[in-house]
Amino acid sequence: MSLPPYHWWRTVFFLIPAISLYTIVCGTVSLLSTLVDRRGHFAHRCARLWSWLILRTTGVTVEVHGELPPEGSSVVFASNHQSIYDIPVLFWTLPVQLRIIAKESLGRFPFLGWHLQRAGHLLVDRDNPGAGVLKKMQRMVRDEASLIIFPEGTRSRDGRVGRFKGGVFLLAIDSDLPVVPVTVSGTRHVMLKGRLMTCPGHVKVYLHPPIETRGLSRADARALAQQVRDVVASKVELD
């Protein structure tokens, strides 16, 4: 019987303990910061440091193409989803106040969930989202933050971009926020879905021109999702 490869041992006995430590330390500092900064701006700096530490420790380098929206403007970044490493890649790559949308139960997780709860992220009861989501979006805009969404709803196993769900684009339409398509290519080689092993790798991030939502109705959400999906898929490398 052959032994697991080197990167499996490295993941289990080095990366997992290291990332757990980063999460506890950065999460604690983040939580303390929200006592004086309710907008979550300093907490986001902690999230970016956490992301940088994970990428640096794993051996992931990131190459960015395209331009960010003007400073101080709120947008909805819509990205494909290849790996759990997409989150640290995007939090470190996008030097803006960034928030995610996640299920409400995640907020009960120690440190990571507590950070999401206190730092202005959108935690939603998916069975009964209600009008509370729009209020949270309005607060996010007041805090000069942007939202990152993964419209596929799950990670891709082969790197191909799946169907983008139209429902999440209703948030952009209802809030009159432009959508910035984002392509992440290469994270699946760092950590495949369903595999407990990470490898060093090189990731490319493409920031596409924003797509305006002003003038669109809720009935346009499905067409907007398809338009954004096609733009994102155009830069995915499947080798």
Buried (B, 14 or more C-beta within 10 A) or exposed (E): EEEEEEBBEBBEEEBEEBBEEBBEBBBBBBBBBBEEBEBBBBBBBBBBBBBBBBBEBBBBEBEBEBEBBEEEBBBBBBBBBBBEBBBBBBBBBBEBBBBBBBEBEBBEBEBBBBBBBBBBBBBBEEEEBEEEBBEBBEBBBEBBBBBBBBBBEEBBEEBEBBEBBBEBBBBBBBBEBBBBBBBBBBBBBBBBBEEEBBBEBEBBBBBBEBBEBEEBEEEBBBEBBBBBBEBBBEBBEEE
